[in-house]
Amino acid sequence: MNLLLKLKEVVISVLPIGLLALVLSLLLGVMDASELIAFMLSCLLVIIGLTLFLTGVDVGLIPMGNRIGASLTKSRSLVVMLLASVLLGFIITVPEPDVQVLASQVVSVNPAIPLNALVFAIAVGVGLFFAVSIARTVLGWSMKRVVFICYIIIFVIAAFNQDFFVSVAFDSGGATTGPLSVPFIMALGMGVAALRKHDAEAEFGYVAFASIGPVIAVLILGLAFGSGRVGGVVDAGAEEVAGLGELLMTKAAEVGISLLPLLIVCVLMQLLFLKMPPTEAIRVAVGILYSYIGIVIFFTGVEYSFSSVAMELGEALIARSPLLLYGTGFLFGLAVVLAEPAVMVLTEQVEEVSDGRIPKRAMLATLALGVGLAVVFALIRTVHALSIWTFLLPGYVLIMISMIRTPGLFSAIAFDSGGVATGPMSSTFLLPLAIGAASGSSASALSASFGMIAMIAMMPILLTEILGIIYQGRARRAEGGSNG
């Protein structure tokens, strides 16, 4: 197990956020001595939890996903593949940490929405559109054409929704592409993509469709619950510090219930189809156990103090100066994307498929700038209570226009990259920061704080498409020069 390697990755990811939040909180007088201790302990729990969780994903869930994906292709039945994709997409989304955190924050602002209904809608959306991505691979559908149709459907339904649900829907699309669902979905997709060995584009797009499904599902949910009153935020105060043990036990029970369907499916697949050797089966079981323990500790750390400090910090920053809030948000955005391991994987991937014409550093700098600006845009929208359409409509119009000129492979990578930047820190820290800013701004409604994850997910799509167009131009010039 690469436990130490995962620990290093998680520390690099969480520590910059934690240290910056700690320094700012002390300067602004957000925390007293007891709250300081609680926040430091919370950061430690988040680091330990993510480390165990990601290790478990690598050891248990990714190998299981690969084997299940390969097993599905053996049936050669598209119906079987699609039904299995819906089921697997659903059960892998329910326990996703980012989804659970986002859902709890949405319900705290709008209590009219049943938490289980929101999680169920997101999971159904992932399952159905994971099946769409499998059908696209098997039947050889054009990625661009399917995506274009999907976004027409999204914006038609969104036109009949409140701003709040439009924001939550696009946030849900980003939250589903978290540390649990992405590796498993990619592993399943790669197993199916083996059917099209000479089609590089077939290896991408699974995460993109897993992001589109929840947007449509939550927008439909919004038609039913759109009249709910937006209320206040449940304050996670210092009194929760004494209940750490109780919080840990509560999360252990909740996560156990959420993970149970996935565990049952893995056991049934092993007994009926996979029949892995005992040593490998035990290794997968240990990996799933690591994931369970990790999620429990992670959730405990988030609810103990981590997210509540972000809210308090957002409220303190907006009280001092909106410009200070925007500048701090930009720094947090840079820290999130530069420390995200999945971003590093994406930049290497782009450098490889572009034959080095798009260097890894250039891609990384572009994404970092994009995410930093996305956080600033989201905070500006929050403070001034601007419509989410002010940002999403022109952003996705540009994405659709750019998609026409973007090479097919880069289109698939671009839409996958939308989920890469929206790691655990987006839902557990950046979104609470915006909620805090909204609660501290007289001009803003709490509903305007949502849309943060949507902005962060949108920017990498557009920027990666632009890089794809640049790569295509360079490739043509190089080809023309060699022919001359």
C-alpha positions in Angstrom: 0.0 0.0 0.0 1.2 3.5 -0.8 0.0 4.9 2.5 2.9 7.3 2.9 2.6 8.5 -0.7 -1.1 9.2 -0.2 -0.4 11.0 3.1 2.1 13.2 1.3 -0.4 14.0 -1.4 -3.2 14.8 1.1 -0.9 17.0 3.3 0.1 19.0 0.2 -3.5 19.4 -0.7 -5.0 20.3 2.7 -2.1 22.0 4.5 -2.0 25.2 2.3 -5.7 25.7 2.8 -5.5 25.0 6.6 -2.5 27.2 7.1 -3.9 30.2 5.2 -7.2 29.8 7.0 -5.4 29.6 10.3 -3.4 32.7 9.7 -6.3 34.8 8.5 -8.6 33.6 11.3 -6.0 34.7 13.9 -5.5 38.0 12.2 -9.2 38.7 12.0 -9.9 37.4 15.5 -12.3 34.6 14.2 -11.1 31.9 16.6 -10.4 31.9 20.3 -8.0 29.4 22.0 -10.5 26.5 22.2 -11.7 27.0 18.6 -8.1 27.1 17.4 -7.5 23.7 19.0 -10.7 22.4 17.5 -9.7 23.6 14.0 -6.2 22.1 14.2 -7.7 18.8 15.3 -10.3 19.1 12.5 -7.5 19.5 9.9 -5.7 16.5 11.3 -8.9 14.4 11.0 -9.5 15.6 7.4 -5.9 14.7 6.5 -6.0 11.2 8.2 -9.5 10.5 6.8 -8.6 11.4 3.2 -5.3 9.5 3.4 -7.0 6.3 4.5 -9.9 6.8 2.1 -7.7 7.4 -1.0 -5.5 4.5 -0.1 -8.5 2.2 0.2 -9.8 3.5 -3.2 -6.5 2.6 -4.9 -6.2 -0.8 -3.2 -9.8 -2.0 -3.3 -12.2 0.0 -5.4 -10.1 0.7 -8.5 -9.1 -3.0 -9.0 -12.7 -4.0 -8.3 -14.0 -1.4 -10.8 -11.5 -2.6 -13.5 -12.6 -6.2 -13.0 -16.3 -5.4 -13.0 -15.9 -3.3 -16.2 -14.0 -6.2 -17.9 -16.6 -8.7 -16.7 -19.4 -6.6 -18.2 -17.8 -6.6 -21.7 -17.7 -10.4 -21.6 -21.5 -10.6 -21.7 -21.4 -8.7 -25.1 -25.0 -7.6 -24.2 -25.5 -3.9 -24.3 -28.7 -4.2 -22.2 -26.7 -6.0 -19.4 -24.0 -3.3 -19.6 -26.4 -0.5 -19.4 -28.4 -1.9 -16.5 -25.2 -2.7 -14.6 -23.9 0.8 -15.3 -27.1 2.5 -13.9 -26.9 0.3 -10.7 -23.1 0.8 -10.2 -23.3 4.5 -10.9 -26.0 4.9 -8.3 -24.5 2.9 -5.5 -21.0 4.5 -5.9 -22.5 8.0 -5.7 -24.6 7.7 -2.5 -21.5 7.4 -0.2 -19.5 10.0 -2.2 -18.1 12.5 0.4 -18.5 15.6 -1.8 -22.1 14.7 -2.5 -23.0 14.2 1.2 -21.3 17.4 2.2 -23.0 19.5 -0.5 -26.4 17.9 0.2 -26.1 18.8 3.9 -25.2 22.4 3.1 -28.1 22.8 0.7 -30.6 21.5 3.2 -29.2 23.8 5.9 -30.0 26.7 3.6 -33.3 25.4 2.2 -34.9 23.0 4.8 -37.8 22.3 2.4 -35.6 20.0 0.4 -35.4 16.4 1.8 -31.7 15.5 2.1 -32.3 11.9 1.0 -34.3 13.1 -2.0 -31.4 15.3 -3.1 -28.8 12.6 -2.7 -31.1 10.1 -4.5 -31.6 12.5 -7.4 -27.9 13.0 -7.8 -27.2 9.3 -7.6 -29.9 8.5 -10.2 -28.5 11.1 -12.5 -25.0 9.6 -12.3 -26.3 6.1 -12.9 -28.4 7.0 -15.9 -25.7 9.1 -17.6 -22.9 6.7 -16.8 -25.1 4.3 -18.9 -25.2 6.9 -21.6 -21.4 7.1 -21.6 -21.2 3.3 -21.9 -23.6 3.3 -24.8 -21.6 6.1 -26.4 -18.4 4.0 -26.2 -20.0 0.7 -27.4 -22.0 2.3 -30.2 -19.4 4.8 -31.3 -21.5 7.9 -30.8 -19.9 11.3 -31.3 -19.0 12.8 -27.9 -19.6 16.4 -29.1 -23.0 15.6 -30.5 -24.3 13.9 -27.3 -22.8 16.6 -25.0 -24.4 19.3 -27.2 -27.9 17.7 -27.0 -27.5 17.2 -23.2 -26.7 20.8 -22.6 -29.7 21.9 -24.7 -31.8 19.8 -22.4 -30.1 21.3 -19.3 -30.7 24.9 -20.2 -34.3 24.3 -21.3 -35.2 22.7 -17.9 -33.1 25.3 -16.1 -35.2 28.1 -17.7 -38.1 26.9 -15.6 -36.1 26.7 -12.3 -35.3 29.2 -9.6 -31.7 30.5 -9.5 -31.1 28.6 -6.3 -31.8 25.2 -7.9 -29.9 26.1 -11.1 -26.9 26.8 -8.8 -27.3 23.7 -6.8 -27.8 21.5 -9.9 -24.5 22.7 -11.5 -22.8 22.4 -8.1 -24.1 18.8 -7.9 -22.5 18.0 -11.3 -19.1 19.1 -9.9 -19.6 17.4 -6.5 -20.3 14.0 -8.0 -16.8 13.9 -9.5 -15.2 13.3 -6.2 -12.4 11.1 -4.9 -14.7 8.0 -4.6 -16.8 8.1 -7.8 -14.2 9.3 -10.3 -11.6 6.4 -9.9 -14.4 3.8 -9.8 -16.2 5.2 -12.8 -13.0 5.6 -14.8 -11.9 2.1 -13.9 -15.3 0.7 -15.1 -15.2 2.9 -18.2 -11.6 1.7 -19.1 -12.8 -1.9 -18.9 -15.5 -1.2 -21.4 -13.3 1.0 -23.5 -11.1 -2.0 -24.2 -13.8 -3.0 -26.8 -12.6 0.0 -28.9 -8.8 -0.6 -28.7 -7.8 1.9 -31.4 -10.1 4.7 -30.3 -8.3 7.0 -27.9 -11.4 9.2 -27.4 -13.3 6.1 -26.0 -11.0 6.3 -22.9 -12.4 9.7 -21.9 -15.8 11.2 -21.3 -17.1 8.9 -18.5 -16.6 11.6 -15.8 -18.1 14.2 -18.1 -21.4 12.3 -18.4 -21.4 11.5 -14.7 -21.4 15.3 -14.2 -24.1 16.0 -16.7 -26.6 13.5 -15.2 -26.9 15.1 -11.7 -27.4 18.5 -13.2 -30.5 17.3 -15.1 -31.8 15.2 -12.2 -31.5 18.1 -9.7 -33.1 20.5 -12.1 -36.1 18.1 -12.4 -36.1 17.9 -8.5 -36.2 21.7 -8.5 -39.4 21.8 -10.4 -41.0 19.9 -7.4 -39.3 21.7 -4.5 -38.5 25.1 -6.1 -41.0 26.9 -3.9 -39.2 26.0 -0.7 -38.1 28.9 1.5 -34.4 29.6 1.8 -33.5 29.9 5.4 -30.5 30.3 7.6 -27.4 28.3 8.2 -27.1 25.8 11.0 -24.2 27.1 13.1 -21.6 24.6 14.1 -20.6 26.2 17.3 -18.0 25.4 20.0 -20.5 23.2 21.8 -19.9 20.5 19.2 -16.3 20.2 20.4 -17.3 18.2 23.5 -19.3 15.8 21.3 -16.5 14.5 19.1 -17.0 10.9 20.1 -20.7 11.1 19.5 -20.1 12.7 16.1 -17.7 10.0 15.2 -20.2 7.2 16.1 -23.0 9.0 14.2 -20.9 9.3 11.0 -19.8 5.6 11.4 -23.5 4.6 11.3 -24.4 6.9 8.4 -21.4 5.9 6.2 -22.0 2.2 7.0 -25.6 2.5 5.7 -24.4 4.4 2.6 -21.6 2.0 1.7 -23.6 -1.2 2.3 -25.2 -1.4 -1.2 -21.7 -1.1 -2.8 -20.3 -3.8 -0.4 -23.2 -6.1 -1.3 -22.6 -5.7 -5.1 -18.9 -6.3 -4.7 -19.5 -9.5 -2.7 -22.1 -10.7 -5.3 -19.8 -9.9 -8.2 -17.0 -11.8 -6.5 -19.1 -14.9 -5.8 -20.9 -15.1 -9.1 -18.6 -13.7 -11.7 -15.1 -12.4 -10.7 -14.0 -15.3 -8.5 -10.7 -13.6 -7.6 -8.0 -15.6 -5.8 -8.4 -15.4 -2.0 -5.3 -13.2 -1.5 -6.6 -10.7 -4.1 -10.1 -10.8 -2.6 -8.7 -10.1 0.8 -6.7 -7.2 -0.5 -9.8 -5.7 -2.1 -11.7 -6.2 1.2 -9.0 -4.4 3.2 -9.1 -1.6 0.7 -12.9 -1.2 1.1 -12.4 -1.2 4.9 -9.8 1.5 4.6 -12.2 3.6 2.5 -14.9 3.2 5.1 -12.8 4.2 8.0 -11.4 7.1 6.0 -14.8 8.5 5.0 -15.9 8.3 8.7 -12.9 10.2 9.9 -13.1 12.7 7.0 -16.8 13.6 7.7 -16.1 13.9 11.4 -13.3 16.4 10.7 -15.4 18.4 8.3 -18.4 18.7 10.7 -16.3 19.1 13.8 -14.7 22.5 12.8 -13.3 22.6 9.3 -16.4 23.9 7.4 -17.7 26.1 10.2 -14.3 28.0 10.4 -14.6 28.6 6.6 -18.1 30.1 7.2 -16.8 32.3 10.0 -13.8 33.4 7.9 -16.1 34.3 5.0 -18.3 36.4 7.3 -15.2 38.1 8.8 -13.6 38.9 5.5 -16.8 40.5 3.9 -17.2 42.6 7.1 -13.7 44.0 6.6 -13.7 44.5 2.8 -15.2 42.8 -0.3 -11.8 43.2 -2.0 -10.1 41.4 0.9 -12.6 38.6 0.4 -12.0 38.3 -3.3 -8.2 38.4 -2.9 -8.3 35.7 -0.3 -10.7 33.6 -2.5 -8.3 33.9 -5.4 -5.4 32.6 -3.2 -7.6 29.7 -1.9 -8.5 28.9 -5.5 -4.8 28.7 -6.5 -4.0 26.6 -3.5 -6.8 24.1 -4.2 -5.9 23.5 -7.9 -2.1 23.5 -7.5 -2.4 20.9 -4.7 -5.0 18.7 -6.3 -3.4 15.3 -7.3 -5.9 14.8 -10.1 -4.9 18.1 -11.7 -1.3 16.8 -11.9 -2.5 13.7 -13.6 -4.6 15.7 -16.1 -1.6 18.0 -17.0 0.6 15.1 -17.7 -2.2 13.5 -19.8 -2.5 16.6 -21.9 1.2 16.9 -22.4 1.3 13.3 -23.5 -1.6 13.5 -26.0 -0.3 16.8 -27.4 3.2 15.3 -28.0 4.7 17.9 -25.7 3.3 20.9 -27.6 1.3 21.8 -24.5 3.8 21.6 -21.6 2.5 20.4 -18.3 3.5 23.7 -16.6 1.6 25.8 -19.1 -1.5 23.6 -18.5 -1.1 23.8 -14.7 -0.7 27.6 -14.8 -3.7 28.0 -17.0 -5.9 25.8 -14.8 -4.7 27.5 -11.6 -5.5 31.0 -13.0 -8.9 29.7 -14.2 -9.9 28.2 -10.8 -8.6 31.3 -8.9 -10.8 33.5 -11.2 -13.7 31.1 -10.9 -13.6 31.5 -7.1 -13.5 35.3 -7.4 -16.5 35.3 -9.8 -18.4 33.0 -7.5 -17.8 35.4 -4.5 -18.7 38.5 -6.5 -22.0 36.8 -7.4 -22.5 35.9 -3.7 -21.8 39.4 -2.4 -23.9 41.2 -5.0 -26.6 38.5 -5.2 -26.2 38.3 -9.0 -28.1 35.7 -11.0 -26.2 32.5 -11.7 -27.1 33.0 -15.4 -24.8 36.0 -15.5 -21.9 33.6 -15.4 -23.1 30.2 -16.5 -24.9 31.2 -19.7 -22.0 33.1 -21.4 -19.5 30.5 -20.0 -21.3 27.5 -21.6 -22.1 29.4 -24.8 -18.3 29.9 -25.2 -17.8 26.2 -24.3 -20.3 25.0 -26.9 -18.8 27.4 -29.6 -15.2 26.3 -28.8 -16.3 22.7 -28.9 -16.9 23.0 -32.6 -13.3 23.7 -33.3 -11.8 21.5 -30.6 -10.4 18.1 -31.6 -12.6 15.3 -30.4 -10.1 13.8 -28.0 -9.6 17.2 -26.4 -13.3 17.7 -26.1 -13.6 14.5 -24.1 -10.6 15.5 -21.9 -12.0 19.0 -21.4 -15.3 17.8 -20.1 -13.6 15.3 -17.9 -11.4 18.0 -16.5 -14.4 19.9 -15.2 -14.5 17.4 -12.4 -10.8 17.3 -11.8 -10.6 20.7 -10.1 -13.6 20.2 -7.9 -11.9 18.1 -5.2 -12.9 17.7 -1.6 -11.7 21.2 -0.6 -14.3 22.8 -2.9 -17.3 21.5 -1.1 -15.8 21.4 2.4 -14.1 24.8 2.5 -14.7 27.1 -0.6 -18.5 26.6 -0.6 -18.8 27.3 3.2 -16.5 30.3 2.7 -19.1 31.7 0.2 -22.0 30.8 2.6 -20.3 32.7 5.3 -19.8 35.7 3.0 -23.5 35.6 2.1 -24.6 35.5 5.7 -22.3 38.5 6.5 -23.5 40.6 3.5 -26.6 42.7 3.8 -27.1 42.7 0.0 -26.9 39.0 -0.5 -29.2 36.0 0.0 -27.8 32.7 1.3 -29.0 31.1 -1.9 -26.5 33.2 -3.9 -23.6 31.4 -2.1 -24.3 28.2 -4.2 -22.7 28.0 -7.6 -19.1 28.0 -6.3 -18.5 24.4 -7.4 -20.3 25.1 -10.7 -17.9 27.9 -11.5 -14.8 25.8 -10.6 -16.1 23.0 -12.8 -16.8 25.3 -15.8 -13.5 27.0 -16.2 -11.3 23.9 -16.8 -13.6 22.8 -19.6 -13.3 26.1 -21.5 -9.5 26.4 -20.9 -8.8 22.8 -21.9 -10.8 23.3 -25.1 -8.8 26.5 -25.9 -5.6 24.5 -25.4 -6.9 21.8 -27.7 -7.5 24.4 -30.4 -4.0 25.7 -29.8 -2.6 22.2 -30.1 -4.5 21.6 -33.3 -3.1 24.8 -34.8 0.5 23.9 -33.9 0.1 20.4 -35.2 -1.2 21.7 -38.6 1.7 24.2 -38.8 4.2 21.5 -37.9 2.7 19.2 -40.5 2.7 22.0 -43.1 6.3 22.8 -42.4 7.4 19.2 -42.7 5.5 18.9 -46.0 7.1 22.1 -47.3 
